[in-house]
Structure formats: structure tokens, C-alpha cells
Amino acid sequence: MKQKPPSIEVVREKIKELVGQDIKIKINKGRKKIETYFGQIKETYPQVFTLSVETAGQEQPKNISATYTDVLCGNVVINKKTPYC
């Protein structure tokens, strides 16, 4: 039996729980371009959320925004950062 995919409200609530925690995020940019970052979710808004991520070679973190739909569709994958990542 097929499972029902989560709704945007469920995704939004799970992301709100991760605010301020260390995460690992993978972003699918298309054409086999996948970027991986480590950082934190800074703020959530009704349609988007913002991330502060570490980038190689830069001292200051980079700010990225993504939509809850990106997470729902699988273009953005968020995992809690573990010590062995």
C-alpha cells in the first residue's frame, strides 16, 4: 500500500523544530549538481526558511533561502548533523 506523502504543514513544523540546531543540507541544483553544506536554520517564514551555512574558504557564513516545497519535492534534503559527518 502506498504511503501518503507529508503535507507542507508537517514539513514546516519539522523545520521549525530544527531552528538553531546544527544540520547538514544537500541542495539539488539540477544537471547532476548537488551542493552539500553544514550550518543552521536561522528563521522560518510562511513560505520560506533561511539558512546560515559554512562555505570553504570564507570566514563569514553564507545565507541561503529555500522553500518548504523544495523539501517536500526532494530538491533540498536536511539531516541533523552528527559527530561523524
DANORNOR-V453522 format. One record per residue. RES is the residue in one letter. NEAR is the number of other ideal C-beta (glycine too) atoms within 12 Angstrom. D_FIRST is the distance of its C-alpha to the first C-alpha in Angstrom with 2 decimals. Layout:
res = [RES	RES]
near = [NEAR	NEAR]
d_first = [D_FIRST	D_FIRST]
This chain:
res = [M	K	Q	K	P	P	S	I	E	V	V	R	E	K	I	K	E	L	V	G	Q	D	I	K	I	K	I	N	K	G	R	K	K	I	E	T	Y	F	G	Q	I	K	E	T	Y	P	Q	V	F	T	L	S	V	E	T	A	G	Q	E	Q	P	K	N	I	S	A	T	Y	T	D	V	L	C	G	N	V	V	I	N	K	K	T	P	Y	C]
near = [3	4	5	7	13	18	14	21	13	16	28	25	17	24	37	19	17	27	23	17	22	23	34	27	37	24	27	19	16	9	6	7	11	16	24	23	32	26	31	28	36	24	20	25	17	12	16	23	36	23	38	24	31	23	18	12	7	11	8	11	18	23	21	29	22	36	24	29	20	26	34	22	17	16	21	33	22	35	19	20	21	11	7	5	14]
d_first = [0.00	3.79	6.46	9.49	12.52	15.54	18.34	21.85	23.16	21.02	22.18	25.71	25.84	24.73	27.37	29.95	29.44	30.37	33.62	36.53	34.61	34.92	31.98	31.19	30.00	29.03	29.62	28.66	31.76	30.74	32.18	31.19	32.99	31.28	33.48	33.07	34.95	35.66	36.64	35.83	34.28	37.41	36.53	33.72	34.26	32.26	31.03	31.95	32.75	35.55	35.78	38.91	38.44	40.80	41.98	43.99	47.68	47.77	48.97	47.46	43.71	42.12	40.28	37.04	34.93	31.27	28.99	25.85	24.23	25.20	23.28	20.18	20.40	21.16	24.82	25.98	24.64	26.28	26.60	29.03	32.05	32.66	36.08	35.16	33.86]
